[in-house]
Amino acid sequence: MTQPLEGIRVIDLSRILAGPFCSMVLGDLGAEVIKIEQPGTGDDTRGWGPPFIDGESAYFLCINRNKKSLTLNLKHDKGKRILKDLVKKADVLLENFRPGGMEEFGLGYEVLREINPRLIYCSITGFGSTGPYKDKAGYDVIVSAVGGLMSITGEPGGRPVKVGVAVTDIMTGLFAQGAIAAALIARERTGKGQKIELSLLETQVATLINIGSSYLLAGEIPQKWGSGHASIVPYQAFQARDDYLIIGVGNDRLWRKFCEVTGLEDLTDDPRFATNPQRVKNREVLVEIIEERLRTRTVAEWLQALDEVGIPCGPINTIDKVFQDPQVLHLGMVAEMAHPTLGVIKMAGIPVKYSETPALIKSHPPLLGEHTGEVLRGILGYGEGGIAKLREEGVI
């Protein structure tokens, strides 16, 4: 079946995570993604480890499937010419250079739009292309601190803690993927491309959601709640006899069910706990009561009892247990594919399922420069002699 973005060609100059995550999603949806990498070194994440698997970085492997790797020296005039020739035949260009970086190469949006007025040009920066922070280094952990996420992550009274994965990068990549898809739809109506700009800081601020609105509308400066929730109680991890489990009692109806199944019926009509606002107000004493009760049985016993009456709950799985979980396996979230040097490799599957236009894992994360000759021959018409000369000159 035809994939949603089949026939769309993406020139991907991005590195690290936000941009490559975006282009991987585009590739999963059928776009032809040509990953431009620096000759000899490539994407920074090729060197991010351990772990390495026979010299290949696990970090690089997880976000670069369904792409072709073309090594290209953009400091060389012939390298710039090759990129411009590719842009003529492309639909999307994605980059995450520091502000002004592409302009220094002579490859900024204003130049490339003259070459291809239908080009969708997507730029990702750390703090935006203008303003007092535009030249700051934009790593996920830095932006998550500046953008407030670290101030609300961790245990109450504890030191600032980062989220376990680079969620600001990932969310920016997803915003970029959606923006590119929207711009492609707009181009169908207008015939014109456009420039899209995103920054990690804007993503972080936008995704503070209820925490942000609590301050903007009520003037409240939120604090850390550990695994808990600022506005819902009980909604957190609890210690059972043998381990922790997570429980989410999202409304008063569920609260009454929770009290019944845990043998805490006397709390149902207790004026301190009868409604969620009262439970939030009396959080500390209630959590202590609940945890004392939950310590009497194992996680497995509580999960069975809570699931039977529809109380949202779950184990707190380590990563090995995640990838052995029967529902994760049922949903196809562990994928296998052949790699030219590593044999069969495993990776996380595609989280979106389409009934008519499937997203697919079709090709392995590329070796550095693996497709350089293929791209130059197949798209730009170079002969073997011309490709060999470019190699000699350090262009590719």
C-alpha positions in Angstrom: 0.0 0.0 0.0 1.1 3.6 -0.6 2.6 5.3 2.5 1.4 8.7 3.6 4.6 10.6 2.5 5.6 8.4 -0.4 7.2 10.6 -3.1 8.4 13.3 -0.7 12.1 13.8 -0.6 13.7 15.2 2.6 17.2 16.7 2.8 18.2 16.2 6.5 21.1 18.3 7.7 20.2 17.9 11.4 22.2 16.1 14.1 21.8 14.8 17.6 18.1 14.1 18.5 15.3 16.6 17.8 15.9 16.9 14.0 16.9 13.2 13.5 13.8 12.1 15.5 11.7 14.2 13.2 13.2 12.9 10.0 13.0 9.3 11.2 9.2 9.7 11.7 9.0 11.2 8.2 11.0 8.2 6.9 8.7 5.8 8.7 5.8 7.4 6.8 7.4 6.8 3.5 9.5 9.9 2.7 12.9 9.5 1.1 15.3 10.9 3.7 18.8 11.8 2.7 20.9 12.4 5.8 23.8 14.8 5.1 26.8 14.0 7.3 30.3 15.4 7.7 32.8 13.2 5.9 34.9 11.1 8.4 32.8 11.9 11.5 29.1 12.1 10.7 26.3 12.8 13.2 27.6 13.5 16.7 25.6 10.6 18.1 27.7 8.1 16.1 30.3 8.7 18.9 27.9 8.8 21.8 28.4 5.7 24.0 28.8 3.3 25.5 27.1 1.2 24.6 28.5 0.5 21.2 27.6 -2.7 19.3 30.6 -3.7 17.1 31.5 0.0 16.8 28.0 1.3 16.1 26.4 3.6 18.7 23.1 2.4 20.2 22.1 6.0 20.4 22.6 6.6 16.7 20.9 3.3 15.8 17.7 4.2 17.7 16.8 7.4 15.7 18.2 7.0 12.2 16.4 4.1 10.5 14.8 4.6 7.0 17.4 7.1 5.9 20.2 7.3 3.4 23.6 8.6 4.5 25.4 11.0 2.1 28.7 12.5 3.3 29.2 16.0 2.1 31.6 18.8 3.0 29.6 22.0 3.1 32.7 24.1 3.5 33.8 23.1 0.0 32.3 25.0 -3.0 31.5 21.7 -4.8 29.8 20.4 -1.6 27.6 23.5 -1.6 26.8 23.0 -5.3 25.8 19.4 -4.7 23.5 20.5 -1.9 21.9 23.1 -4.0 21.4 20.6 -6.8 19.7 18.3 -4.3 17.5 21.1 -3.1 16.2 21.6 -6.6 14.8 18.1 -6.5 13.7 18.1 -2.8 10.4 18.9 -1.0 11.8 19.5 2.5 15.1 20.6 4.1 15.6 20.1 7.8 18.5 21.7 9.7 19.5 22.5 13.3 22.6 24.6 12.9 23.0 27.5 15.3 21.2 30.7 14.2 23.0 32.1 11.1 25.0 28.9 10.5 23.3 28.0 7.2 23.7 31.6 6.0 27.4 31.4 6.7 27.6 28.5 4.3 25.6 30.6 1.7 22.8 28.1 2.1 20.2 30.1 4.1 16.5 30.0 3.3 16.5 33.1 1.1 19.1 31.5 -1.1 17.4 28.1 -1.3 13.9 29.4 -1.9 15.2 31.0 -5.1 16.4 27.6 -6.2 13.2 25.9 -5.2 10.2 28.1 -4.3 8.2 25.0 -3.3 10.8 24.0 -0.7 9.6 23.5 2.9 12.6 24.7 5.0 12.5 23.6 8.7 14.9 25.1 11.2 15.3 23.9 14.7 17.3 25.9 17.3 17.8 25.7 21.0 16.5 29.2 22.0 15.1 30.7 18.8 16.8 32.5 15.9 16.4 36.0 17.5 16.5 37.4 21.0 19.0 37.6 23.8 19.5 33.8 24.1 19.8 33.0 20.3 23.5 32.1 20.6 23.2 29.9 23.7 24.0 26.2 23.2 20.6 24.5 23.0 21.0 21.0 24.6 17.9 19.4 25.9 19.0 19.4 29.6 19.9 23.1 29.4 16.6 24.1 27.9 14.6 21.9 30.3 16.2 23.8 33.1 15.7 27.3 31.6 12.2 26.3 30.5 11.0 25.2 34.0 10.8 21.4 33.6 13.6 20.6 36.0 12.1 22.9 38.7 9.1 20.6 38.9 10.9 17.2 38.5 12.1 15.2 41.4 11.2 14.6 45.0 9.8 17.5 47.2 12.7 19.4 48.7 15.2 17.5 46.6 17.8 18.8 44.1 16.8 19.4 40.5 16.4 16.3 38.4 16.3 15.8 34.7 13.7 13.5 33.0 15.1 10.1 32.2 15.0 10.7 28.4 15.5 13.9 26.4 11.7 14.7 26.2 12.2 18.3 25.1 14.2 17.2 22.1 11.6 14.5 21.3 8.6 16.8 21.6 10.4 19.4 19.4 10.9 16.7 16.8 7.3 15.7 16.9 6.2 19.4 16.6 8.5 19.6 13.6 7.1 16.5 12.0 3.6 17.8 12.3 4.6 21.3 11.1 6.3 19.8 8.0 3.2 17.7 7.2 1.0 20.8 7.6 3.2 22.9 5.4 3.1 20.1 2.7 -0.7 20.3 2.8 -0.6 24.1 2.5 1.7 23.8 -0.5 -0.9 21.7 -2.2 -3.3 24.6 -2.0 -0.9 27.5 -2.6 1.9 26.0 -4.7 4.4 27.7 -2.4 6.9 26.4 0.1 7.7 28.2 3.4 10.1 28.5 6.3 9.2 26.8 9.6 11.1 27.7 12.8 11.0 25.8 16.0 13.0 26.0 19.2 13.4 23.7 22.1 12.6 26.6 24.5 9.3 27.3 22.8 8.4 23.6 22.9 9.3 23.4 26.6 7.2 26.4 27.6 4.2 25.2 25.4 4.3 21.8 27.0 4.2 22.9 30.6 0.4 22.6 30.1 -1.5 22.7 33.4 1.7 23.6 35.4 2.1 26.7 33.2 -1.5 27.6 33.4 -1.5 27.3 37.2 1.0 30.1 37.3 -0.4 32.2 34.5 -4.0 32.1 35.7 -3.7 31.6 39.5 -0.2 32.9 40.2 0.9 29.6 41.8 4.6 28.7 41.5 4.4 24.9 41.3 6.8 22.7 43.3 8.2 19.2 42.8 5.8 16.3 43.6 8.0 13.3 42.9 5.7 10.7 41.2 2.6 12.6 42.5 0.3 15.1 40.8 -0.2 18.7 41.8 -4.0 18.6 41.4 -5.1 15.0 41.9 -4.7 12.7 45.0 -4.1 9.8 45.2 -2.1 9.8 41.9 1.4 8.5 42.5 3.7 5.6 43.3 3.1 3.7 46.5 5.2 1.1 48.3 3.6 -2.4 48.5 5.1 -5.3 50.4 7.7 -6.2 47.8 8.0 -3.2 45.4 6.4 -0.1 44.1 3.3 0.3 42.0 1.6 3.3 40.4 -2.0 4.2 41.1 -4.1 7.0 39.6 -7.5 7.8 41.2 -8.7 10.5 38.9 -12.2 11.3 40.2 -14.4 10.8 43.2 -16.2 7.8 41.7 -12.9 6.0 41.4 -12.0 7.1 44.9 -15.0 5.3 46.4 -14.1 2.1 44.4 -10.5 2.4 45.6 -11.5 2.6 49.2 -13.7 -0.5 48.8 -11.1 -2.6 47.2 -8.4 -1.6 49.6 -10.5 -2.0 52.7 -10.4 1.7 53.5 -14.2 2.2 53.3 -14.1 4.4 56.4 -12.3 7.1 54.4 -15.1 7.5 51.9 -17.2 9.8 54.1 -14.3 11.3 56.0 -14.7 15.1 55.3 -10.9 15.4 54.9 -11.0 13.0 51.9 -14.5 13.0 50.4 -13.7 15.1 47.4 -10.5 15.6 45.4 -9.9 19.2 46.5 -10.1 18.0 50.1 -7.7 15.1 49.3 -5.2 17.5 47.8 -5.4 19.7 50.8 -4.8 16.7 53.1 -2.4 15.0 50.8 0.3 14.1 53.4 -1.9 12.3 55.9 -3.9 10.5 53.2 -0.8 9.2 51.4 0.6 7.9 54.7 -2.7 6.0 55.4 -2.9 4.5 51.9 0.7 3.4 51.9 0.4 1.7 55.3 -2.5 -0.3 53.9 -0.7 -1.1 50.6 2.3 -2.5 52.4 0.2 -5.4 53.5 0.1 -7.1 50.1 2.4 -7.6 47.1 2.4 -5.6 43.9 0.9 -8.5 42.0 -1.9 -9.0 44.5 -2.8 -5.3 44.5 -2.7 -5.0 40.7 -5.1 -7.9 40.3 -7.5 -6.4 42.8 -7.4 -2.9 41.4 -7.7 -4.1 37.8 -10.8 -6.1 38.6 -12.6 -2.9 39.6 -11.1 -0.6 37.0 -8.7 1.4 39.1 -5.9 2.8 36.9 -2.7 1.1 38.1 0.4 -0.6 36.9 3.8 -1.9 37.9 6.9 0.3 37.7 8.8 -1.7 35.1 12.5 -1.6 34.6 13.4 -1.3 30.9 14.0 -5.1 30.5 10.5 -5.7 31.7 9.1 -3.1 29.4 10.4 -4.9 26.3 9.1 -8.3 27.7 5.7 -6.9 28.6 2.9 -8.9 26.8 1.0 -5.7 25.7 4.1 -4.1 24.4 4.9 -7.2 22.4 1.3 -7.5 21.2 1.4 -3.9 19.8 4.6 -4.6 17.8 6.7 -2.2 19.8 9.8 -4.5 19.5 10.9 -4.6 15.9 13.7 -6.5 14.3 15.6 -5.8 11.1 18.8 -6.8 9.3 21.9 -4.6 9.5 24.9 -5.0 7.1 27.5 -5.3 9.9 25.5 -6.2 13.0 23.3 -8.9 11.8 19.7 -8.7 13.2 19.1 -5.8 15.5 16.2 -4.9 17.7 14.6 -1.4 18.0 11.5 0.2 19.3 8.6 -0.2 16.8 6.4 2.5 15.3 3.7 3.8 17.7 1.1 4.9 15.2 -0.9 2.4 13.2 -2.6 3.4 9.9 -5.4 1.3 8.5 -4.8 2.2 4.9 -1.3 3.9 4.6 1.0 2.1 7.0 4.2 3.4 8.5 7.0 0.9 7.9 10.5 0.2 9.0 12.1 -0.5 5.6 15.9 0.2 6.0 18.5 0.0 8.6 20.2 3.0 10.3 22.8 3.8 7.6 26.6 3.3 7.8 28.4 6.6 7.5 28.3 7.6 3.8 26.7 4.3 2.8 24.5 5.9 0.2 26.8 8.6 -1.1 27.4 7.0 -4.5 23.8 5.9 -4.8 22.4 9.4 -4.2 24.9 11.1 -6.5 24.3 8.6 -9.3 20.6 8.1 -8.9 19.4 11.7 -8.2 22.1 14.0 -9.7 23.4 11.8 -12.5 27.1 11.6 -11.5 29.3 9.0 -13.2 31.8 6.9 -11.3 34.7 9.1 -12.5 33.0 12.2 -11.2 32.3 10.5 -7.8 35.9 9.3 -7.5 37.1 12.9 -8.2 34.9 14.3 -5.5 36.3 11.8 -3.0 39.8 12.7 -3.9 39.0 16.4 -3.4 37.5 15.8 0.1 34.0 16.9 -1.1 32.4 13.6 -0.1 
